[in-house]
């Protein structure tokens, strides 16, 4: 099955960390890349973070899900750290949401600790807007022309401001997509 649709605007880039608030970018990124958490009916739901705890008001500890990027590379806490760090380095529209975040520390491959200078009760909501890319690639502009993610689809073809073709990621960690492809 194939879905074809024409939105009102096409993504000028697939860099969901540089353009996190642009709907056209978000719509594609949401199919290719996953955040640590998402929200359903106003409640946080685990995605790439399998679970989390808040042992004190300034500390959040996330346990990462066992998942792979579409190229077979294992997803690790280092990928989450690099993606959050890049959001902060870019100082873009969602960076202020992380203003009190101090260190983001991968304790091991599956555990990530985020420490804040003051309580940050909105952290889970903010993390739902951070799409996780590969740690060794998120800072490279070339990566964002065809990002490799952990999502249900992979980028098959992309032409800025024109079209995007996505194909089902058959190695997706979650429930597989019912569509074979999506053409935007």
MDTraj code that builds the backbone (N, CA, C; nanometers):
import mdtraj as md
import numpy as np

residues = "UNK UNK UNK UNK UNK UNK UNK UNK UNK UNK UNK UNK UNK UNK UNK UNK UNK UNK UNK UNK UNK UNK UNK UNK UNK UNK UNK UNK UNK UNK UNK UNK UNK UNK UNK UNK UNK UNK UNK UNK UNK UNK UNK UNK UNK UNK UNK UNK UNK UNK UNK UNK UNK UNK UNK UNK UNK UNK UNK UNK UNK UNK UNK UNK UNK UNK UNK UNK UNK UNK UNK UNK UNK UNK UNK UNK UNK UNK UNK UNK UNK UNK UNK UNK UNK UNK UNK UNK UNK UNK UNK UNK UNK UNK UNK UNK UNK UNK UNK UNK UNK UNK UNK UNK UNK UNK UNK UNK UNK UNK UNK UNK UNK UNK UNK UNK UNK UNK UNK UNK UNK UNK UNK UNK UNK UNK UNK UNK UNK UNK UNK UNK UNK UNK UNK UNK UNK UNK UNK UNK UNK UNK UNK UNK UNK UNK UNK UNK UNK UNK UNK UNK UNK UNK UNK UNK UNK UNK UNK UNK UNK UNK UNK UNK UNK UNK UNK UNK UNK UNK UNK UNK UNK UNK UNK UNK UNK UNK UNK UNK UNK UNK UNK UNK".split()
xyz = np.array([
    [0.0829, -0.1177, 0.0000],
    [0.0000, 0.0000, 0.0000],
    [0.0873, 0.1239, 0.0000],
    [0.0396, 0.2240, -0.0718],
    [0.1127, 0.3496, -0.0818],
    [0.0171, 0.4648, -0.0526],
    [0.0662, 0.5611, 0.0244],
    [-0.0111, 0.6824, 0.0514],
    [0.0587, 0.7973, -0.0186],
    [-0.0169, 0.8736, -0.0962],
    [0.0362, 0.9921, -0.1624],
    [-0.0490, 1.1101, -0.1200],
    [0.0175, 1.2167, -0.0775],
    [-0.0583, 1.3369, -0.0445],
    [0.0248, 1.4615, -0.0713],
    [-0.0454, 1.5724, -0.0914],
    [0.0189, 1.7004, -0.1214],
    [-0.0155, 1.7984, -0.0092],
    [0.0807, 1.8267, 0.0777],
    [0.0562, 1.9225, 0.1858],
    [0.0625, 2.0655, 0.1336],
    [0.0235, 2.1576, 0.2174],
    [0.0277, 2.2990, 0.1806],
    [0.1688, 2.3534, 0.1710],
    [0.2630, 2.2875, 0.2400],
    [0.4034, 2.3306, 0.2365],
    [0.4920, 2.2072, 0.2410],
    [0.6037, 2.2146, 0.1715],
    [0.6998, 2.1049, 0.1706],
    [0.8169, 2.1413, 0.2610],
    [0.8829, 2.0438, 0.3175],
    [0.9961, 2.0755, 0.4046],
    [1.1150, 2.1294, 0.3258],
    [1.1697, 2.2404, 0.3746],
    [1.2899, 2.2971, 0.3124],
    [1.4138, 2.2205, 0.3567],
    [1.3983, 2.1408, 0.4620],
    [1.5061, 2.0603, 0.5184],
    [1.4411, 1.9455, 0.5951],
    [1.5178, 1.8422, 0.6227],
    [1.4683, 1.7340, 0.7078],
    [1.5326, 1.7409, 0.8456],
    [1.6016, 1.8515, 0.8729],
    [1.6704, 1.8687, 1.0014],
    [1.5697, 1.9071, 1.1094],
    [1.5191, 1.8057, 1.1761],
    [1.4163, 1.8256, 1.2789],
    [1.4716, 1.8882, 1.4055],
    [1.6018, 1.8972, 1.4184],
    [1.6604, 1.9640, 1.5342],
    [1.6803, 2.1127, 1.5056],
    [1.7085, 2.1474, 1.3822],
    [1.7262, 2.2876, 1.3445],
    [1.5912, 2.3564, 1.3223],
    [1.4942, 2.2816, 1.2679],
    [1.3608, 2.3350, 1.2399],
    [1.2540, 2.2556, 1.3164],
    [1.2633, 2.2472, 1.4483],
    [1.1711, 2.1605, 1.5232],
    [1.0265, 2.2082, 1.5276],
    [1.0034, 2.3341, 1.4959],
    [0.8675, 2.3873, 1.5055],
    [0.7990, 2.4027, 1.3696],
    [0.8654, 2.3636, 1.2619],
    [0.8044, 2.3747, 1.1294],
    [0.7261, 2.2487, 1.0987],
    [0.5979, 2.2637, 1.0740],
    [0.5080, 2.1513, 1.0559],
    [0.5516, 2.0579, 0.9429],
    [0.5956, 2.1118, 0.8303],
    [0.6362, 2.0278, 0.7176],
    [0.7561, 1.9404, 0.7546],
    [0.8490, 1.9946, 0.8305],
    [0.9661, 1.9183, 0.8759],
    [0.9218, 1.8152, 0.9790],
    [0.8389, 1.8582, 1.0737],
    [0.7905, 1.7698, 1.1789],
    [0.7168, 1.6484, 1.1214],
    [0.6312, 1.6704, 1.0225],
    [0.5528, 1.5614, 0.9649],
    [0.6408, 1.4503, 0.9083],
    [0.7509, 1.4865, 0.8465],
    [0.8426, 1.3859, 0.7932],
    [0.9264, 1.3277, 0.9064],
    [0.9824, 1.4129, 0.9902],
    [1.0687, 1.3659, 1.0993],
    [0.9966, 1.2664, 1.1879],
    [0.8689, 1.2903, 1.2135],
    [0.7896, 1.2035, 1.3005],
    [0.7777, 1.0614, 1.2443],
    [0.7968, 1.0450, 1.1163],
    [0.7898, 0.9127, 1.0530],
    [0.9252, 0.8417, 1.0509],
    [1.0333, 0.9197, 1.0581],
    [1.1683, 0.8651, 1.0403],
    [1.2463, 0.8589, 1.1712],
    [1.2253, 0.9551, 1.2584],
    [1.3004, 0.9664, 1.3835],
    [1.2040, 0.9582, 1.5018],
    [1.2523, 0.9055, 1.6120],
    [1.1699, 0.8966, 1.7329],
    [1.2262, 0.9866, 1.8418],
    [1.1408, 1.0422, 1.9264],
    [1.1864, 1.1091, 2.0488],
    [1.1929, 1.0063, 2.1619],
    [1.2427, 1.0484, 2.2768],
    [1.2467, 0.9593, 2.3923],
    [1.1070, 0.9292, 2.4439],
    [1.0211, 1.0300, 2.4449],
    [0.8834, 1.0144, 2.4930],
    [0.7890, 1.0842, 2.3968],
    [0.6639, 1.0473, 2.4060],
    [0.5595, 1.1153, 2.3305],
    [0.4426, 1.1358, 2.4263],
    [0.3390, 1.1974, 2.3793],
    [0.2215, 1.2193, 2.4633],
    [0.0977, 1.1651, 2.3928],
    [0.0158, 1.0952, 2.4681],
    [-0.1128, 1.0467, 2.4194],
    [-0.2177, 1.0855, 2.5223],
    [-0.3190, 1.1557, 2.4767],
    [-0.4255, 1.2038, 2.5658],
    [-0.3682, 1.2810, 2.6842],
    [-0.2645, 1.3602, 2.6592],
    [-0.2049, 1.4449, 2.7619],
    [-0.1140, 1.3739, 2.8599],
    [-0.0893, 1.2447, 2.8398],
    [-0.0048, 1.1681, 2.9309],
    [0.1232, 1.1251, 2.8610],
    [0.2383, 1.1297, 2.9316],
    [0.3638, 1.0858, 2.8705],
    [0.3639, 0.9346, 2.8466],
    [0.4175, 0.8977, 2.7305],
    [0.4254, 0.7575, 2.6914],
    [0.5688, 0.7286, 2.6481],
    [0.6216, 0.6172, 2.6936],
    [0.7581, 0.5780, 2.6576],
    [0.7687, 0.5517, 2.5079],
    [0.8780, 0.5983, 2.4491],
    [0.9056, 0.5685, 2.3084],
    [1.0464, 0.5100, 2.3049],
    [1.1491, 0.5922, 2.2754],
    [1.2854, 0.5392, 2.2823],
    [1.3329, 0.5237, 2.4263],
    [1.2769, 0.6017, 2.5155],
    [1.3022, 0.5796, 2.6581],
    [1.1996, 0.4759, 2.7019],
    [1.2477, 0.3624, 2.7449],
    [1.1585, 0.2553, 2.7884],
    [1.0896, 0.2905, 2.9198],
    [1.1630, 0.3645, 3.0043],
    [1.1089, 0.4086, 3.1325],
    [1.1934, 0.5246, 3.1833],
    [1.1446, 0.5897, 3.2881],
    [1.2197, 0.6980, 3.3505],
    [1.1788, 0.7081, 3.4959],
    [1.2652, 0.7715, 3.5711],
    [1.2339, 0.8011, 3.7104],
    [1.2906, 0.9378, 3.7438],
    [1.2350, 0.9973, 3.8434],
    [1.2732, 1.1305, 3.8869],
    [1.3098, 1.1174, 4.0358],
    [1.4341, 1.0673, 4.0655],
    [1.4704, 1.0365, 4.2035],
    [1.4760, 1.1581, 4.2962],
    [1.4991, 1.2750, 4.2383],
    [1.4884, 1.3991, 4.3144],
    [1.4449, 1.5073, 4.2180],
    [1.4119, 1.6222, 4.2692],
    [1.3494, 1.7246, 4.1845],
    [1.4379, 1.7771, 4.0723],
    [1.5691, 1.7514, 4.0787],
    [1.6596, 1.8015, 3.9745],
    [1.7263, 1.6906, 3.8933],
    [1.6808, 1.5681, 3.9083],
    [1.7446, 1.4565, 3.8390],
    [1.6407, 1.3691, 3.7706],
    [1.6675, 1.3368, 3.6450],
    [1.5834, 1.2460, 3.5671],
    [1.6739, 1.1354, 3.5134],
    [1.6340, 1.0117, 3.5328],
    [1.7116, 0.8974, 3.4846],
    [1.6230, 0.8189, 3.3868],
    [1.6722, 0.8051, 3.2641],
    [1.5980, 0.7380, 3.1574],
    [1.6653, 0.6060, 3.1228],
    [1.5854, 0.5021, 3.1092],
    [1.6346, 0.3740, 3.0599],
    [1.5939, 0.3642, 2.9137],
    [1.6936, 0.3434, 2.8274],
    [1.6700, 0.3401, 2.6840],
    [1.6149, 0.2047, 2.6400],
    [1.5278, 0.2078, 2.5439],
    [1.4735, 0.0876, 2.4810],
    [1.5827, 0.0236, 2.3942],
    [1.5801, -0.1063, 2.3828],
    [1.6687, -0.1724, 2.2871],
    [1.6082, -0.1527, 2.1494],
    [1.6759, -0.0768, 2.0674],
    [1.6275, -0.0456, 1.9328],
    [1.7482, -0.0249, 1.8432],
    [1.7231, -0.0260, 1.7135],
    [1.8285, -0.0018, 1.6154],
    [1.7854, 0.1094, 1.5208],
    [1.8855, 0.1803, 1.4710],
    [1.8607, 0.2728, 1.3621],
    [1.8340, 0.1891, 1.2377],
    [1.7746, 0.2487, 1.1367],
    [1.7369, 0.1731, 1.0173],
    [1.8564, 0.1140, 0.9433],
    [1.9777, 0.1596, 0.9738],
    [2.0968, 0.1011, 0.9111],
    [2.1557, -0.0134, 0.9943],
    [2.0870, -0.0510, 1.1051],
    [2.1319, -0.1617, 1.1883],
    [2.2183, -0.1210, 1.3069],
    [2.2555, 0.0068, 1.3155],
    [2.3351, 0.0561, 1.4275],
    [2.2502, 0.0577, 1.5534],
    [2.2999, 0.0035, 1.6650],
    [2.2214, 0.0061, 1.7889],
    [2.1993, 0.1494, 1.8385],
    [2.0800, 0.1760, 1.8869],
    [2.0480, 0.3034, 1.9513],
    [2.1022, 0.2975, 2.0935],
    [2.1700, 0.4059, 2.1375],
    [2.2261, 0.4113, 2.2727],
    [2.1942, 0.5458, 2.3387],
    [2.2252, 0.5527, 2.4663],
    [2.2068, 0.6774, 2.5413],
    [2.2933, 0.7893, 2.4838],
    [2.4051, 0.7547, 2.4233],
    [2.4927, 0.8557, 2.3620],
    [2.4210, 0.9267, 2.2469],
    [2.3366, 0.8561, 2.1733],
    [2.2592, 0.9183, 2.0648],
    [2.1616, 1.0214, 2.1212],
    [2.0972, 0.9864, 2.2326],
    [2.0048, 1.0803, 2.2967],
    [2.0796, 1.2028, 2.3475],
    [2.1941, 1.1811, 2.4110],
    [2.2753, 1.2923, 2.4613],
    [2.3154, 1.3856, 2.3466],
    [2.3679, 1.3296, 2.2394],
    [2.4143, 1.4110, 2.1263],
    [2.3001, 1.4926, 2.0662],
    [2.1812, 1.4344, 2.0593],
    [2.0663, 1.5051, 2.0023],
    [2.0206, 1.6195, 2.0928],
    [2.0183, 1.5959, 2.2236],
    [1.9812, 1.7025, 2.3173],
    [2.0879, 1.8113, 2.3170],
    [2.2146, 1.7713, 2.3182],
    [2.3238, 1.8687, 2.3144],
    [2.3161, 1.9563, 2.1896],
    [2.2812, 1.8961, 2.0752],
    [2.2739, 1.9740, 1.9515],
    [2.1609, 2.0763, 1.9593],
    [2.0483, 2.0388, 2.0184],
    [1.9381, 2.1348, 2.0365],
    [1.9894, 2.2566, 2.1137],
    [2.0662, 2.2311, 2.2195],
    [2.1203, 2.3401, 2.3011],
    [2.2228, 2.4221, 2.2228],
    [2.3099, 2.3561, 2.1482],
    [2.4128, 2.4259, 2.0705],
    [2.3517, 2.5133, 1.9616],
    [2.2457, 2.4651, 1.8981],
    [2.1811, 2.5427, 1.7919],
    [2.1122, 2.6671, 1.8456],
    [2.0753, 2.6630, 1.9746],
    [2.0073, 2.7757, 2.0383],
    [1.8863, 2.8218, 1.9576],
    [1.8125, 2.7228, 1.9047],
    [1.6950, 2.7511, 1.8233],
    [1.5702, 2.7705, 1.9068],
    [1.4544, 2.7542, 1.8435],
    [1.3288, 2.7880, 1.9096],
    [1.2943, 2.7037, 2.0324],
    [1.3433, 2.5803, 2.0432],
    [1.3082, 2.5023, 2.1617],
    [1.4218, 2.4952, 2.2639],
    [1.5363, 2.5519, 2.2338],
    [1.6487, 2.5511, 2.3293],
    [1.6112, 2.6114, 2.4643],
    [1.5334, 2.7218, 2.4699],
    [1.4977, 2.7779, 2.6012],
    [1.4218, 2.6803, 2.6920],
    [1.3568, 2.5808, 2.6328],
    [1.2856, 2.4822, 2.7142],
    [1.3817, 2.3988, 2.7989],
    [1.5081, 2.3988, 2.7593],
    [1.6105, 2.3203, 2.8282],
    [1.7101, 2.4097, 2.9025],
    [1.6717, 2.5343, 2.9298],
    [1.7625, 2.6330, 2.9900],
    [1.8218, 2.5876, 3.1225],
    [1.7498, 2.5108, 3.2018],
    [1.8022, 2.4680, 3.3320],
    [1.8733, 2.3328, 3.3263],
    [1.8819, 2.2737, 3.2065],
    [1.9527, 2.1464, 3.1930],
    [2.1013, 2.1722, 3.2056],
    [2.1620, 2.0993, 3.2952],
    [2.3062, 2.1104, 3.3140],
    [2.3700, 1.9932, 3.2415],
    [2.4275, 1.8991, 3.3088],
    [2.4832, 1.7905, 3.2271],
    [2.3773, 1.6899, 3.1824],
    [2.3991, 1.6396, 3.0613],
    [2.3253, 1.5246, 3.0097],
    [2.4313, 1.4160, 3.0028],
    [2.4125, 1.3119, 3.0825],
    [2.5185, 1.2124, 3.1000],
    [2.4714, 1.0727, 3.0634],
    [2.5352, 1.0119, 2.9623],
    [2.5066, 0.8709, 2.9382],
    [2.5852, 0.7884, 3.0416],
    [2.5135, 0.7254, 3.1342],
    [2.5783, 0.6472, 3.2391],
    [2.6308, 0.5156, 3.1845],
    [2.5615, 0.4609, 3.0873],
    [2.6040, 0.3424, 3.0134],
    [2.5236, 0.3438, 2.8833],
    [2.5296, 0.2375, 2.8053],
    [2.4618, 0.2385, 2.6752],
    [2.3109, 0.2552, 2.6837],
    [2.2507, 0.2143, 2.7945],
    [2.1048, 0.2169, 2.8046],
    [2.0521, 0.3117, 2.9106],
    [2.1391, 0.3887, 2.9764],
    [2.0931, 0.4780, 3.0826],
    [2.1419, 0.6198, 3.0579],
    [2.0508, 0.7157, 3.0658],
    [2.0820, 0.8567, 3.0457],
    [2.0315, 0.9340, 3.1661],
    [2.1181, 1.0167, 3.2240],
    [2.0783, 1.1018, 3.3363],
    [2.0798, 1.2467, 3.2912],
    [1.9705, 1.3166, 3.3187],
    [1.9610, 1.4599, 3.2902],
    [1.9467, 1.5297, 3.4247],
    [2.0384, 1.6219, 3.4493],
    [2.0375, 1.6995, 3.5731],
    [2.0010, 1.8428, 3.5384],
    [1.9198, 1.9048, 3.6236],
    [1.8786, 2.0432, 3.6021],
    [1.9202, 2.1285, 3.7220],
    [1.9381, 2.2562, 3.6983],
    [1.9786, 2.3465, 3.8062],
    [1.8611, 2.3825, 3.8972],
    [1.7395, 2.3619, 3.8491],
    [1.6183, 2.3821, 3.9285],
    [1.5138, 2.2852, 3.8742],
    [1.4091, 2.2595, 3.9497],
    [1.3084, 2.1639, 3.9028],
    [1.2552, 2.2024, 3.7644],
    [1.2425, 2.1035, 3.6787],
    [1.1947, 2.1263, 3.5420],
    [1.0813, 2.0274, 3.5147],
    [0.9629, 2.0642, 3.5600],
    [0.8490, 1.9736, 3.5492],
    [0.8025, 1.9541, 3.4052],
    [0.8473, 2.0372, 3.3140],
    [0.8091, 2.0270, 3.1736],
    [0.9078, 1.9442, 3.0913],
    [1.0052, 1.8812, 3.1554],
    [1.1102, 1.8115, 3.0810],
    [1.0545, 1.7045, 2.9871],
    [0.9633, 1.6220, 3.0335],
    [0.9098, 1.5168, 2.9469],
    [0.8419, 1.5763, 2.8240],
    [0.7647, 1.6811, 2.8446],
    [0.6998, 1.7483, 2.7319],
    [0.8039, 1.8017, 2.6337],
    [0.9079, 1.8647, 2.6851],
    [1.0127, 1.9201, 2.5991],
    [1.0856, 1.8104, 2.5239],
    [1.1133, 1.6990, 2.5909],
    [1.1835, 1.5877, 2.5255],
    [1.1006, 1.5252, 2.4139],
    [0.9694, 1.5410, 2.4194],
    [0.8854, 1.4856, 2.3127],
    [0.9074, 1.5591, 2.1804],
    [0.9757, 1.6730, 2.1841],
    [1.0041, 1.7509, 2.0630],
    [1.1457, 1.7304, 2.0113],
    [1.2239, 1.6460, 2.0805],
    [1.3629, 1.6220, 2.0395],
    [1.3706, 1.4884, 1.9670],
    [1.3837, 1.4932, 1.8350],
    [1.3979, 1.3714, 1.7567],
    [1.5424, 1.3243, 1.7654],
    [1.5594, 1.1960, 1.7946],
    [1.6920, 1.1413, 1.8201],
    [1.7558, 1.0906, 1.6913],
    [1.8752, 1.1434, 1.6639],
    [1.9541, 1.0991, 1.5499],
    [2.0786, 1.0270, 1.5979],
    [2.1595, 0.9849, 1.5034],
    [2.2828, 0.9129, 1.5357],
    [2.3869, 1.0097, 1.5913],
    [2.4450, 0.9743, 1.7045],
    [2.5395, 1.0624, 1.7744],
    [2.6536, 1.1082, 1.6850],
    [2.7062, 1.0190, 1.6034],
    [2.8222, 1.0542, 1.5208],
    [2.7848, 1.1340, 1.3960],
    [2.6546, 1.1610, 1.3760],
    [2.6108, 1.2265, 1.2526],
    [2.5244, 1.3502, 1.2709],
    [2.4622, 1.3691, 1.3877],
    [2.3639, 1.4773, 1.4016],
    [2.4208, 1.6158, 1.3730],
    [2.5507, 1.6355, 1.3893],
    [2.6106, 1.7657, 1.3633],
    [2.6498, 1.7877, 1.2184],
    [2.6262, 1.6896, 1.1324],
    [2.6667, 1.6952, 0.9918],
    [2.5457, 1.7303, 0.9048],
    [2.5537, 1.8395, 0.8312],
    [2.4429, 1.8810, 0.7443],
    [2.4032, 1.7720, 0.6448],
    [2.4998, 1.6945, 0.5963],
    [2.4705, 1.5887, 0.4987],
    [2.3777, 1.4826, 0.5581],
    [2.3910, 1.4563, 0.6857],
    [2.3049, 1.3579, 0.7525],
    [2.1579, 1.3952, 0.7396],
    [2.1289, 1.5222, 0.7481],
    [1.9895, 1.5686, 0.7480],
    [1.9264, 1.5719, 0.6100],
    [2.0019, 1.5444, 0.5045],
    [1.9428, 1.5317, 0.3704],
    [1.8718, 1.3970, 0.3566],
    [1.9136, 1.2999, 0.4387],
    [1.8497, 1.1684, 0.4401],
    [1.8769, 1.1054, 0.5764],
    [1.8142, 1.1604, 0.6812],
    [1.8460, 1.1145, 0.8164],
    [1.8138, 0.9671, 0.8385],
    [1.9009, 0.9026, 0.9119],
    [1.8818, 0.7626, 0.9500],
    [1.8260, 0.7650, 1.0912],
    [1.7072, 0.7083, 1.1071],
    [1.6427, 0.7130, 1.2369],
    [1.5979, 0.5771, 1.2850],
    [1.5218, 0.5801, 1.3930],
    [1.4675, 0.4584, 1.4531],
    [1.3184, 0.4471, 1.4274],
    [1.2643, 0.5320, 1.3420],
    [1.1208, 0.5392, 1.3189],
    [1.0670, 0.4326, 1.2249],
    [0.9357, 0.4341, 1.2024],
    [0.8711, 0.3319, 1.1210],
    [0.8964, 0.3424, 0.9703],
    [0.9562, 0.4529, 0.9266],
    [0.9874, 0.4708, 0.7846],
    [1.1321, 0.5163, 0.7673],
    [1.1840, 0.4989, 0.6450],
    [1.3164, 0.5487, 0.6077],
    [1.2991, 0.6437, 0.4898],
    [1.3909, 0.7383, 0.4783],
    [1.3873, 0.8315, 0.3656],
    [1.4420, 0.7589, 0.2438],
    [1.3594, 0.7494, 0.1422],
    [1.4010, 0.6854, 0.0174],
    [1.4508, 0.7895, -0.0818],
    [1.3823, 0.9057, -0.0830],
    [1.4188, 1.0134, -0.1742],
    [1.3709, 1.1450, -0.1136],
    [1.4512, 1.2491, -0.1291],
    [1.4117, 1.3806, -0.0788],
    [1.4667, 1.4882, -0.1704],
    [1.3788, 1.5782, -0.2128],
    [1.4173, 1.6976, -0.2868],
    [1.3563, 1.8151, -0.2117],
    [1.4420, 1.9044, -0.1612],
    [1.3958, 2.0175, -0.0803],
    [1.2871, 2.0961, -0.1511],
    [1.1848, 2.1325, -0.0733],
    [1.0725, 2.2123, -0.1226],
    [0.9985, 2.1484, -0.2402],
    [1.0124, 2.0167, -0.2580],
    [0.9471, 1.9529, -0.3711],
    [0.8790, 1.8213, -0.3329],
    [0.9567, 1.7207, -0.2883],
    [0.8948, 1.5927, -0.2560],
    [0.9809, 1.5117, -0.1596],
    [0.9125, 1.4190, -0.0936],
    [0.9778, 1.3243, -0.0037],
    [0.9106, 1.1893, -0.0269],
    [0.9916, 1.0860, -0.0409],
    [0.9386, 0.9510, -0.0496],
    [0.9949, 0.8711, 0.0667],
    [0.9056, 0.8100, 0.1422],
    [0.9430, 0.7283, 0.2574],
    [0.9050, 0.5837, 0.2292],
    [0.9886, 0.4916, 0.2749],
    [0.9604, 0.3485, 0.2619],
    [0.9534, 0.2880, 0.4017],
    [0.8710, 0.1855, 0.4169],
    [0.8554, 0.1209, 0.5467],
    [0.9905, 0.0677, 0.5966],
    [1.0175, 0.0928, 0.7234],
    [1.1369, 0.0411, 0.7904],
    [1.0991, -0.0961, 0.8457],
    [1.1383, -0.2020, 0.7763],
    [1.0996, -0.3363, 0.8165],
    [1.1697, -0.3832, 0.9435],
    [1.2718, -0.3096, 0.9877],
    [1.3395, -0.3473, 1.1126],
    [1.2989, -0.2556, 1.2285],
    [1.1872, -0.1841, 1.2115],
    [1.1387, -0.0934, 1.3164],
    [1.1147, -0.1703, 1.4454],
    [1.1545, -0.1128, 1.5567],
    [1.1432, -0.1778, 1.6870],
    [0.9986, -0.1917, 1.7346],
    [0.9101, -0.1058, 1.6885],
    [0.7706, -0.1067, 1.7323],
    [0.6815, -0.1809, 1.6342],
    [0.5535, -0.1516, 1.6432],
    [0.4594, -0.2140, 1.5509],
    [0.4861, -0.1619, 1.4098],
    [0.5055, -0.2510, 1.3140],
    [0.5407, -0.2060, 1.1789],
    [0.4301, -0.1232, 1.1140],
    [0.4723, -0.0334, 1.0287],
    [0.3781, 0.0488, 0.9527],
    [0.2964, -0.0412, 0.8601],
    [0.1705, -0.0075, 0.8405],
    [0.0866, -0.0866, 0.7498],
    [0.1075, -0.0450, 0.6039],
    [0.1600, 0.0742, 0.5839],
    [0.1868, 0.1221, 0.4485],
    [0.3252, 0.0794, 0.4029],
    [0.3396, 0.0507, 0.2741],
    [0.4709, 0.0211, 0.2174],
    [0.5513, 0.1490, 0.1965],
    [0.4801, 0.2553, 0.1559],
    [0.5483, 0.3810, 0.1287],
    [0.4548, 0.4999, 0.1449],
    [0.5170, 0.6163, 0.1620],
    [0.4442, 0.7425, 0.1708],
    [0.5156, 0.8394, 0.0769],
    [0.4396, 0.8992, -0.0120],
    [0.4952, 0.9995, -0.1024],
    [0.4297, 1.1328, -0.0706],
    [0.5118, 1.2301, -0.0387],
    [0.4628, 1.3631, -0.0050],
    [0.5015, 1.4573, -0.1167],
])
top = md.Topology()
chain = top.add_chain()
for i, resn in enumerate(residues, 1):
    res = top.add_residue(resn, chain, resSeq=i)
    for name in ("N", "CA", "C"):
        top.add_atom(name, md.element.get_by_symbol(name[0]), res)
traj = md.Trajectory(xyz[None], top)
